Amino acid sequence: MRRYRRKYYDFFSHFYDWIINLHSKDRSLSLRHYLAKKTGARDGDTVLDLCTGTGSVATVMSEYVPKGMVVGADFSMGMLIKAREKARRKGLKNVFFVAADAASLPFRPDAFDVVTCSHAIYELTGQTRKFALEEIKRVLRRGAPFCMMEHEEPRQPVIRFLYHLRLRSMGREGRQIVKNEMQELKSIFSEATREITSTGKTKLICARK
Ligand SMILES: C[S@@+](CC[C@H](N)C(=O)[O-])C[C@H]1O[C@@H](n2cnc3c(N)ncnc32)[C@H](O)[C@@H]1O
């Protein structure tokens, strides 16, 4: 199953940025900057962007830690190739992309000062999400922040219908993610807070190890 999902993302990587631009129209990456600022990352920090995709958050985060380092991890080689191209185009020297499964990270404990994850926690189904959250906690240093961004339930009726259809397609679990996300996070991290961004379309959840 995981192999098919990886292949799906490899294929999707060719259109991913184009579709995101079309959908969000956020060409200045303001939401990614908002996420980056919320982490409170300081120059010199070591940051992990989990399920980095084409590296949009990782490359933005690198601006906040020019003397530090950002690692973008994803299990899709297609996505990683696009992410590396993006970092090269921007001339970034402190961003590295590695192939890794969120449920089993190849990093030592307490390795990161910040972990981010954008639009991917909902993609992790079954035990994968639980293991991934445990892994995030393991690789974060004590007291360090984990910040994730996801779509908020849309207000526009047709879009809301499609949003719920997507959740339903993920089975009972899809619906449970949204209902129980704060409880799930609070059971693993401390100080979990949730806010809706000014667009009303995106939510940001931050917690600490
Ligand atoms: C919707 S994309 C989000 C990409 C990026 N974070 C962003 O905000 O544009 C979800 C990403 O999660 C990755 N992903 C899904 N399951 C994963 C897993 N088990 N381990 C690592 N990456 C995974 C996919 O390859 C894909 O790049």
The ligand as an SDF file (V2000), in Angstrom:
LIG
                    3D

 27 29  0  0  0  0  0  0  0  0999 V2000
    0.2350   16.9960    0.1260 C   0  0  0  0  0  0  0  0  0  0  0  0
    1.9720   16.7580    0.0470 S   0  0  0  0  0  0  0  0  0  0  0  0
    2.5710   18.1240    1.0450 C   0  0  0  0  0  0  0  0  0  0  0  0
    3.9470   18.5650    0.6390 C   0  0  0  0  0  0  0  0  0  0  0  0
    4.5210   19.7870    1.3420 C   0  0  0  0  0  0  0  0  0  0  0  0
    4.7030   19.5590    2.7560 N   0  0  0  0  0  0  0  0  0  0  0  0
    3.7240   21.0370    1.0830 C   0  0  0  0  0  0  0  0  0  0  0  0
    3.2260   21.6490    2.0220 O   0  0  0  0  0  0  0  0  0  0  0  0
    3.6060   21.4040   -0.0910 O   0  0  0  0  0  0  0  0  0  0  0  0
    2.2220   15.3680    1.1130 C   0  0  0  0  0  0  0  0  0  0  0  0
    3.6520   14.8530    1.0900 C   0  0  0  0  0  0  0  0  0  0  0  0
    3.7760   13.8600    2.0970 O   0  0  0  0  0  0  0  0  0  0  0  0
    4.6370   12.8460    1.6140 C   0  0  0  0  0  0  0  0  0  0  0  0
    4.3580   11.6230    2.3910 N   0  0  0  0  0  0  0  0  0  0  0  0
    3.1800   10.9680    2.4850 C   0  0  0  0  0  0  0  0  0  0  0  0
    3.3100    9.8950    3.2950 N   0  0  0  0  0  0  0  0  0  0  0  0
    4.6030    9.8770    3.7130 C   0  0  0  0  0  0  0  0  0  0  0  0
    5.3570    9.0320    4.5600 C   0  0  0  0  0  0  0  0  0  0  0  0
    4.8010    7.9490    5.1470 N   0  0  0  0  0  0  0  0  0  0  0  0
    6.6570    9.3160    4.7880 N   0  0  0  0  0  0  0  0  0  0  0  0
    7.2360   10.3970    4.1870 C   0  0  0  0  0  0  0  0  0  0  0  0
    6.5830   11.2260    3.3500 N   0  0  0  0  0  0  0  0  0  0  0  0
    5.2770   10.9810    3.1220 C   0  0  0  0  0  0  0  0  0  0  0  0
    4.2940   12.7340    0.1340 C   0  0  0  0  0  0  0  0  0  0  0  0
    5.3100   12.1340   -0.6170 O   0  0  0  0  0  0  0  0  0  0  0  0
    4.0690   14.2050   -0.2180 C   0  0  0  0  0  0  0  0  0  0  0  0
    5.2490   14.7930   -0.6920 O   0  0  0  0  0  0  0  0  0  0  0  0
  1  2  1  0
  2  3  1  0
  2 10  1  0
  3  4  1  0
  4  5  1  0
  5  6  1  0
  5  7  1  0
  7  8  2  0
  7  9  1  0
 10 11  1  0
 11 12  1  0
 11 26  1  0
 12 13  1  0
 13 14  1  0
 13 24  1  0
 14 15  1  0
 14 23  1  0
 15 16  2  0
 16 17  1  0
 17 18  1  0
 17 23  2  0
 18 19  1  0
 18 20  2  0
 20 21  1  0
 21 22  2  0
 22 23  1  0
 24 25  1  0
 24 26  1  0
 26 27  1  0
M  CHG  2   2   1   9  -1
M  END
$$$$
